[in-house]
């Protein structure tokens, strides 16, 4: 079992920045993947960004150049730096982990609200 604890959501003005954090109970290693999904009302849950233990990243086209995912040296906390936020980014953001050979683990979600 893996526990994921998120923090950092909130209300931000359009064009502003937020940083989300997610701490995992199990260190990321090997082919494990950790990242962020988001779910906006009326839309499907979508991948925002992911990273593996080697630092290889993957981003949704809609956030490339604005969001940055990173992993701390201990490989237990993943960050999502979100810049130039816009209304389309408003959603509940979920931390997601997929240890190699296992299923999916999810955090409880954190709300990101962007005001115009």
N, C-alpha and C positions, 0 to 999 in steps of 0.2 A: 504494500500500500504506500501511496505517496500523498502527502498533504501539501497543498499549495495555499499560501496566504498572501493575498494581494493588498496593496495600499496605493494611495496617490491619486485616486479619482477626485472629481469635484467640478466646480463651476469655473469656467474661464471665458474670457471675451474672445470673439472671433479674431484670429491672428495671434492669439496668445499661445503659451506653452504649458505643458504639464508633463510630469514624469511619473510613470507607473512603476511599481516594484512588485515582484513576486518572489517569495522565498519558498523553496522546496525542502521537504524533509529528507530528500535523498539527493546526494550530489550527482550532478550530470556528468556522465563519462561515456566514452565509446561512441556508439551510434544513437545515443539518446537525443531526443529533440525536445526543446521547450520553447514556448512562444505565447503569442496573444491572438485571440479571436475577439470579434465584436459582434454584437447582435443589436440591431436597431429595430424599432417597431415596424412591422409590416415587411421586414426584409429577412432573408436567410442569414444565419450565422456565417461569418466569413473570416478567413485567415487574414490577419493583419501583418504579422511578422513572426518568423521563427529563427532559431539558432541552434546549432549543435555544439558539442563539447569542443570541437576544433575551431569554432568561430565562424563557420559558414552560415551565412544569413540568407533569408528569403523574405521578400516583401510583396504585399499586394501592390499592383500598379498605382492604385489611388493614393498611396502613402509614400511612394518612393521620392526621395529628396526632402521629405518633411519629417519622417519618423526614423529613429535609429534604435535598433535593439542591441543590447549588449549583455554580457555575462560577467559576473565578478570573478576574481581570481580563485576564490574557493569553489566556484561553480555550483553555488547554492542559491544565488539570487540573480534573477533576470530583470533587466530594466527596459522600459520602452519610453524613450524621450520623444515627445510629440511636440513639434513646432508648427507654426503657421496653421493652427487649428481652424477648422471651418465647420459650418453647420452639418455638413455631410459626415463629419467625424463623430457626431453625437451618437452615443450608444452605450450599452453595458459591455465592458471589456472583461474578458475572461482569460485568466492564465491557463495554459494547457501544457501538459507534459505527456510525452509518449516514450517511456523507457524502452530500449530495444527489446523486442520479443514480448512486450506486454501491451496492455490496452491503454486507453486514454484516461488521463486524470484531469480534473477541472477544478479551478478555484471557485470561490463563491460569487465572483463578479464584482466589478466596481463601476459606478456610473460616471460617465464623462458627459458633461453638459456644456454646450457652446452657445453663448449668448451673442446676439448681433448688436 
